[in-house]
Amino acid sequence: MEIHFQASLSSRSSSESEISASDNTDAADRESGNFGCSHYRRRCKIRAPCCDEIFDCRHCHNEAKNSLELETLDPHDVPRHQVQKVICSLCDTEQDVQQYCMNCGVCFGKYFCSICKFFDDDVSKNQYHCDECGICRTGGKENFFHCKTCGCCYSKLMKDGHRCIERAMHHSCPVCFEFLFDTTKDISVLPCGHTMHLKCAKEMESHFQYSCPVCSKSICDMSRLWAKLDTVIASTPMPDMYKNKKVWILCNDCGAEGEVQFHVIAHKCLDCKSYNTKQTIGRGPPASCSSTAVTEIVR
């Protein structure tokens, strides 16, 4: 069929060839048109099955329907897998979800996922569909693996070294509260296994916050800071009234408890030498079972 089609082109008159060339140029112009939104380059819009309204993409829908500024009466996200209709951005033809327009033939997106109903012309993102996540991700399938315990895709560089936490990304970022599993922003996996936006982690660092907002463990190597604290505490003796004061602490990094010398600056864990500790009530005497501790029963 392809050979016959090429032969028929070559057998056309010169005027027909010029018209064909013009059609091809128009098609190329339409393919390279500036369509889409701030989220994706594409040549179609979606009809949201939840509210029957038309949007450039699901993110545009979610921003419009969940905006605090607009005070929407029915905040909700579009169920991406339930999208059934798309509208061509060139000829406005509404049709079933497919990669090419049934009317003008334009490609809606060079990357197309029929499961997620997802189109994107920017294939430099190396999009791929993860069957276990159930959604499309970026970065190239060859560079990621799916952790069944964490329930998400991680870089293969982390395959033998990451700490598993059940459904690690199926929650909101502990800083900005955006749901992490299908976010379009970069994710940071902390040494403790908890996850958050990379931008939020950097924002914490700029405010000198170096502990996980979820479990309080240190998120980076703090040994240099601990060494500086050793020097500061050694050069800052406590007044005589506090020299013999002891307090119980719990280490956020290793989980050990211990009784240490009180100091106004910080308290050092006796086990892992971390200063990422918090003061606790401590261990009190064992509960007494003597008659003096039992309330008399009045008959």
Order of alpha helices (4+ residues) and beta strands (2+ residues): alpha-alpha-beta-beta-alpha-beta-beta-beta-beta-beta-beta-beta-beta-beta-beta-alpha-alpha-beta-beta-beta
